[in-house]
Amino acid sequence: MSSQLAILTSAISIITFFGGCLAFYRSAVEKNFANARDFNHVKNNQQQLFQNLHEISSDMDQQFGEFKLQIAELKGLLYAALGNNNHKS
């Protein structure tokens, strides 16, 4: 009877040990997957921010180019209205 109890106890402890090892491995794999997913989210967000900044910069360059042309036109109109032909560019 005591040998059967010892065998049963040993079997339960071995099963519990392997169950714990499996749970530890699964947890480590899930944590690794979660870290990789978080890193990819951060990387994708950074790429999207870079694209948005590039678009904003392009838009600002275009607007400043338009402003430069408008200022040149206004300057020409002002000189024409004043009748001053001796102006510097």
C-alpha positions as CSV (number, residue, x, y, z in Angstrom):
1,M,0.0,0.0,0.0
2,S,2.7,2.5,0.8
3,S,4.6,1.6,-2.3
4,Q,1.5,2.3,-4.4
5,L,1.1,5.6,-2.6
6,A,4.8,6.5,-3.3
7,I,4.3,5.7,-7.0
8,L,1.1,7.7,-7.2
9,T,2.8,10.7,-5.4
10,S,5.8,10.5,-7.7
11,A,3.5,10.3,-10.8
12,I,1.5,13.3,-9.7
13,S,4.7,15.3,-9.0
14,I,6.2,14.4,-12.4
15,I,2.9,15.4,-14.2
16,T,2.8,18.6,-12.2
17,F,6.5,19.4,-13.0
18,F,5.9,18.9,-16.8
19,G,2.7,20.9,-16.6
20,G,4.6,23.7,-14.9
21,C,7.3,23.5,-17.6
22,L,4.7,23.7,-20.3
23,A,3.0,26.7,-18.7
24,F,6.3,28.5,-18.3
25,Y,7.2,27.8,-21.9
26,R,3.8,29.0,-23.2
27,S,4.1,32.1,-21.1
28,A,7.5,32.9,-22.5
29,V,6.3,32.4,-26.0
30,E,3.3,34.6,-25.5
31,K,5.4,37.3,-23.9
32,N,7.9,37.1,-26.8
33,F,5.0,37.4,-29.3
34,A,3.5,40.3,-27.4
35,N,6.9,42.2,-27.3
36,A,7.3,41.6,-31.1
37,R,3.8,42.9,-31.8
38,D,4.3,46.0,-29.6
39,F,7.6,46.7,-31.4
40,N,6.0,46.4,-34.8
41,H,3.2,48.8,-33.7
42,V,5.8,51.3,-32.6
43,K,7.8,50.8,-35.8
44,N,4.6,51.3,-37.9
45,N,3.6,54.4,-36.0
46,Q,7.0,55.9,-36.5
47,Q,6.9,55.2,-40.2
48,Q,3.4,56.8,-40.4
49,L,4.6,59.8,-38.5
50,F,7.6,60.2,-40.9
51,Q,5.2,60.0,-43.9
52,N,2.9,62.6,-42.4
53,L,5.8,64.9,-41.6
54,H,7.0,64.5,-45.2
55,E,3.5,65.4,-46.6
56,I,3.3,68.4,-44.3
57,S,6.7,69.6,-45.4
58,S,5.8,69.2,-49.0
59,D,2.6,71.2,-48.5
60,M,4.4,73.9,-46.7
61,D,7.0,74.2,-49.5
62,Q,4.2,74.5,-52.0
63,Q,2.4,77.1,-50.0
64,F,5.6,79.2,-49.5
65,G,6.2,79.0,-53.2
66,E,2.7,80.3,-53.9
67,F,3.2,83.1,-51.3
68,K,6.5,84.0,-52.9
69,L,4.8,84.4,-56.3
70,Q,1.9,86.4,-54.8
71,I,4.3,88.7,-53.0
72,A,6.2,89.2,-56.3
73,E,3.0,90.1,-58.0
74,L,1.9,92.5,-55.3
75,K,5.4,94.1,-55.4
76,G,5.1,94.6,-59.1
77,L,1.6,96.0,-58.8
78,L,2.7,98.3,-56.0
79,Y,5.6,99.6,-58.1
80,A,3.4,100.0,-61.1
81,A,0.8,101.9,-59.1
82,L,3.5,104.2,-57.6
83,G,5.1,104.7,-60.9
84,N,8.5,104.0,-59.5
85,N,10.6,102.3,-62.1
86,N,13.9,102.5,-60.1
87,H,13.3,99.6,-57.7
88,K,15.6,96.9,-56.6
89,S,14.6,93.2,-56.7
